[in-house]
Amino acid sequence: MKKTFFIFFLIGFVRAEIHDVSILENDTASYNYADFRMWVNDSTDTLRGVYWFMHPNNGDSRNVVSDSNYQILASNQDFALMGAHIFNMHMHTGIGDAVIAAMDSFAVLFSHDEISFIPFFINGYSWGGQFGYHFTKWIPERMLGFITQKGGYHDTTDAGAAVEVPGLMFIAENDSPYRIENLTGIFLDHRPLGAKWILAMEQGVGHTQVIDYPFLDSFFNTVANLRLPDSMDVFQPVTLNSLPDSIGWLGHQTNWTIGAWDCYDVVVDSSSWFPSREVGELWQNFVSEGTIMDTSACDSIAVATDFAIPTKFLLHTPYPNPFNPITKLQYELPENSFVNITVYDLLGKKVKTLINTTQDAGFKSVIWDATNDHGKPVSAGFYLYQIRAGKFTQTKKMVLMK
């Protein structure tokens, strides 16, 4: 049954649709239920992926589609948002096939053909994280990345091609030993094989959901920006970008130092692999509870890599987003260009010009402090920011919270 909701945000409104799909057990399946709910912002022309949150203990995560924070996170990357109520996490029962069948149904319900092909990003807590990991092993070519939080029954067999899917794995200092050993063992078995995974120990807590949203969201946004192709054929499977080891940063599991790949001076095989320096620094802050600020000695050398020349024009999603009151806008210039970066409100009225000058090629950033051209604070709500550099133009969304 089609369900259409009007979703109100801080200013104005955004029209969005929510649909439910259930895939019934059949002759080749051995599960009792597979129920899905998806949210799509009507302003999104072409979806680029599905952000999927899964609850623990065979729970029901379908209500996540009504969570405004997750809606904003997904919408800013032109993603659909999904939750599910699934009977088991074993792909041999046909539960994975049920997920794929649900996507075909959603493609029809939303009139977005690309839903049949776009990749998933799964964030799962406990049992939900185990499902996400098992699903990644089953269909790695369709997985953008995954987060698994503190489960204890992840499949310990060879992960195969899933080692190329960026993963963020959480354990907890005061959790049951079997949970710590299960995920730690999988991490240590696969890092020597080049698994692009992070292991993060949360200190002083037990089996609780991780709420460090800057860390969680930065990982998602970074992975999405790196792995999604610039253009997508909505009638074909999406070929995700592979990530070379050398673009990453690495982090030591016991002293929490981090460093760039080319000059990291600690054992690589047991260290976490980060898709960016920013993710590495957020990991360092998380696992050390903010007490460790230094990086390994090679960091001073690695900083020089910031001056490498990008291969294409690119505007990144701001960080943090949502924000209050400061966010950083990052962009890449493959050649010297006249650059204009301007913030607009949703009606298209100019709010502030951030950059309006010629800049050298390189990786760039600018801070917006939620003020207008007159230096006065602006109200909470959605804003657009646009870059014009040479013949390149791109616009993205951000949200100011008050």
C-alpha positions, 0 to 999 in steps of 0.5 A: 500500500502506498503511503505519502507523507508531508515531512516538515523541516526547519523552514518550508517543507520537503515533500517525501514519500514512504512505502512499505513492501513485504516479500513473502516466503516461497518454495525456495525460501525458509524465512517467516517474514521480510518487511521493508519500509523506504523513504525518498525525498521527492526533490531527488531526481536520481537516487545514488544509494540506500542508507539502511539502518538495522536494529538488534535482536530481530527488531524492527527498524522500519520507523527509522524512516521517520527520523529527521536526522537520518532523513537529512543524512540520506537526502544530502547524499541523494540516498533513499532511507530504509528500515526493515523487519527481517526474520534471520540473517542467513543468506542461504535462507533466501533472505538476501534474495528477498532484499533484492526483490524488495528493491525491484518493488520499491523501484516501481512504487517510487518511479525510480528505476535506479532503486533496482541497481543502486548500492546499499550502505548498512548501519546495524547495531548488534544483530543488525550489524551482523546482518549487515556484515553477512549481507556484505559478504553475500553481495559485496559488489552492491555494498558501498560500505557497512557499520557493525556495532557490537554483535557477537555472532558475525560469520568468521569464515573468509570474507572474500571480496567483502575485504574491499568494502569499507567497514567500521566495526565497533566493540565495547570495553565492558561488553561480553567477551565473546562479542569482543573476541568475535569481531576482533578476530575477524578484523585481525584475520582479514587486515593482513589480506588488505581489508579496508576496515576499522576496529573501534573500541568504545571505552567504559560502556557495554552493549550500547548503541554508538551515538558518536554521530560525527564519526558515524556520519563522516565515515558514511559521507566519505565512503559515499563520496569516494566510491560512487561514480560521477555518473550512473546509468539508471538501467544498469548495475552500478560499478563502484569505485575501488579504493587503493590502499595508498589513499588511506590513513592507518591507526594503531589499535593500542597507542592510537597514533595515526599516519598516512599510508606512505609513511606509517611506521607501525605494523600495518596488518593489525592497524585500522584503515581509514578512507581519509585523514578526517575519519582517522582523527575522529576514530582517534578521538573516539577510541581515546575518549579525546585524550590523544591528539598526536599522530605518528611521526610520519604525519608531518610528511603526510601533510605535504600530500594535501598539495597533490593535484586533484584529477577532477573538479569536485565539491564534497558534502560539508562537515559537519552536516547538520551543523551549529554554527560552523561547517567546512566546505571542501572542494577540489580544483584540478587546475588554476581557476576563478572560483565562486562559492556562494550560499543560498536559501531555498528560495534561491536568494543569496545569503553569503559569498564565501569565495570569489577569486582565482585559486591555484589547483589543489584540495581546498576548503572554506568555513561558513559560520552561519552568517550572511554577507552583513555578518549577521547570524542566519536562521536555522534551516536548509541552505544550498551552496554552489561552486562555480570553477571554470566551466564546472558548477555543482550545488549541494545542501546543508542544514543549520540546526539551532 
